[in-house]
């Protein structure tokens, strides 16, 4: 049984989720179905991934009651704005073939467009109408969060950001804890880096008799972050989910946190995603 994390809106999230970025069509469908049957209960997709329909089909295929599955999708940059966001959400909900979405996020702030506050107001409305259970953001900085709270009075329940031992986001974690915002971690295994082959990671994993991926995911779980590892492989999905039967010692946590190198993905202040 996967532990849960509590959100500032009174709802909960599983302590680990299944990412689907880059998975398409039948691969996405089978990965989601298989992940749910293995025990995942949080599924993460986005309009910009181009796989919402397949993800929805995978959810429908799995023999898991809908109310047990937390489904997340995200508003793409091209659809930012109040009316635009409302229409985009309906397209996503239709593609997923769901009556409601559990968690809806603004994918990137795109500050140059200056529409994320209007988009946020649309998400607040969707939550008030019951079409979305919880609302949040992705890749927002403290400055972006300050503005949302200042102009709308509504604090996101979640911020999904890049987070792994090479980019541990210590300042953001402290800031979000003070705000009561739960962090979800994308690229949790440091994709496109040598993280899982790093001697420190390999050593920590060996001491606990687990894989390097399990050691890294457990590090995030103990930080209070909800990691979202992506895999279409049933075996890797199983391994990634099996991180609740052991605990890292303080020195293990410190060793992994000491691998800091900096971000590997886009900078939220300038990155644009449409």
N, C-alpha and C positions, 0 to 999 in steps of 0.2 A: 504494500500500500504506500503510495507516494505521499509524503507529508505535504501540508498546505502552508501558504503564506497569506497573511491577512492584508487586505487593501484598506485604504483610508475611507472608502465608501461603504464599508461593512461587508463586502464580498471577499472571496478568497480565490487564490490561484494555486495550482499544483506547483511544487517546488522545482520541477524541471519540465521542459516542454519539448515538442518535436518541431524543428525548423523545416521549412520546405523550399527555401530559396534555391533556384536553379533546377528544381525538379519539375518536369513537365508531363502533361498528358497521362498516359498509363503508368509511367514511373511514379508520378505524384500520387495518383489514385491508389496504387498498390502500396506505396510507402505509408500513406496515411492509414489505410485499412490495417496493414500489418502492425504499425505502431500502436494503434488503438487496441488491437488484439493482444499485444505484448504488455499493455498496461499504461501507456501514455494517456493522459487525459487533458493535455494542453496542446493544441495544434496551432501553429503560427503560419500565416500566409500574408499576402499583400496584393493589391491590385497590380502593382508594377511587376510582380513575379509572373503574371500571365497564367496562373494555375488555379485560380479560385474555383473554377468549375470542376476540375479534376479533384481538388481537395474536398469539395462538397460531396462528390461521388464516393470518395474513399470513406468519408464519415458515414454516408448512407449505407455503404457496403458492410461496415463493421457491425458486429452484433453487440453494440454498446448503446445503452439508452442515451438519447440526445442530451438530457439534463445532466449527464455525467461528464460531458465533453465541453471544455472551454475553447471556443473557437475565436481566434484573433485574426483580423485583417486590418489593412492600413490604407489611408487616403494618399493617393499619389500626388506629386507636385502639380501636374497638369490640371488637377481638379480642385485646387485650393480656392477658397472663397466661400461665402455663406451658402448661396443657392447652389453653387457648383458642388460643394461638398455633400449637400443633401441628395442631389441627383446621383452623385458618384456612389454614395453609400447604397442607394437602392440598386444600382447596377451590381455592386459587390454582393449584396444580399441575394439578389436574383441568381447570380452565377453560383453562389454557394448553395442555393435552394434551401434556405433556412428562414424560419419565421423571425428570428432575431440573431444578433451577433453578440457574443459574450464580452468581447473587448475590441474596441475600435480605436486606432491610433492615427495621428498625423505622422506620416512617414519621415519627412524631413522638414525643418522649419522654413527653408528657402527665404532667408531674411531679405534678399534683394527684391522679391516679389511683394513682401510686406502684406501677406494675406493670412498668415497663420492665426492671428487673433480672430478674424472673421470665421475661419475654418473651425476654430475651437468653439465659437458660439454655436455653430451648426452641430457639432458633436454634443454639446450640452443639451441642445434641443432633442436630438435623437435619443439621448438617455432619458430625458423627461417624458418622451413619448413611449418609452419601453421597447424601442427597436434595438437598443444597445443596452447591455447591462452595466458595463464599466467603460470609461473613456480614458485615454491617455495619449502620450506622444512618443516619438522615437527620435533620437539624435538631437534632443533639445539641450541647450546649455543653461547654466544658472540664469544668465541674462534673459533668455527666452522664457524661462519659467517665471521669473520675476514679472515680466510683462503680462503673461497670461493671468497671473493672480491679481495683479494691479488693475487690469482693465476688465476682468470678468468676475473676479472673486471666487473662481473655481480652480482648485488645485488638481492636476492630473493624478490619477490613481497609479499610473505606471509611466516610466520612461524607459524605452528600450534603446540601449546604447552598446557600442563596441566594448567588450570587456573580456580580458584573458590575462594570464600572468605577464605577458609582454606589454599590456596596457591595462593596468589594474584599476585605474580611475579612482584613486584614493580620495581626491578632493571631491569628486562628484558623489561618491558614496557617502561621505560625511554630510554634504549639502542635502542630499536626498533623504537621508535619515532624519535630519532636522525638519524637513518639510513633510515627512510622512509619505514619501513617494517610493514605491517599490521599483527596483531596477531589474529589468530583464536584460540578459547579456546576449548580444549577437556576436557571431564569429567566436564562440566560447572556446574552441579548440585551436584558435590561432591559424585558421586556414590560410594557405599560401605562405606560411612561415615554417621554420624548423622547430617550432615549440615542442612538439611531441617527441623529438629526438634529442632535445637538450639534456645534457648529463644530469642536471639537477632534477628535472622532471622524471627522467628514467630512474634515478636513484630513489626518489620519494615513492614512486610506484612500486619498485622492487621491494622496498621495506615493508610495504603493506600487502604485497602479493596481488596487486591489481595492475591494470594496464595504464600507460601514461595518460590516455584520455580520461580514464576513471579518476585518476589523481587530480587532474586539472578541473574536472567537473565537480569533484568533491570540494576542492578549494573554493569554488564559487558558491556552492551550497552553504558552506560554513561561513562565508562572508555575508550570507543573506540575499545573494543574487539568485535570480531564476535563470539558469542557462537554457539556451535553445539550440542544442546540437542538431545539425541537419545530416540525415543519412537515408539513403534508399535501401541500404543493406539490412536485412533482418538481424543478422548477427551483431553488426555494429550498433543498431538500435538497442538490442538487448544489453550489450555491454554498457552503453551510455546511460541506460536507465538504472543499472545496478550500482548505485553510488550511495546507498543509504545503510549498508551493512558494515561500514567501517568509518573511522574518523581520523583525520590528520592531527598530529600533535602540533603544538604551538610553533616548534622549530620547523616543521614541514610547511606550515602556513607562511612563516616568515621567509623561508627559502624560496618558495614560489612567488611570493610578492616581491622578492628582491630581483626578479628577472626583468624589471621594467625597461622598456625600450621606447615606448611611445606608440601612437596610433598607427594602424596599418590601413584603415579605411578612410572615408571622406571626412573632411573638417566641416562640422555643422555650420560654421559661420560663412562658408563659401560654397559648399557642395550643393549641386543642383541635380535634382532627380525628377524627371517628367514622365 
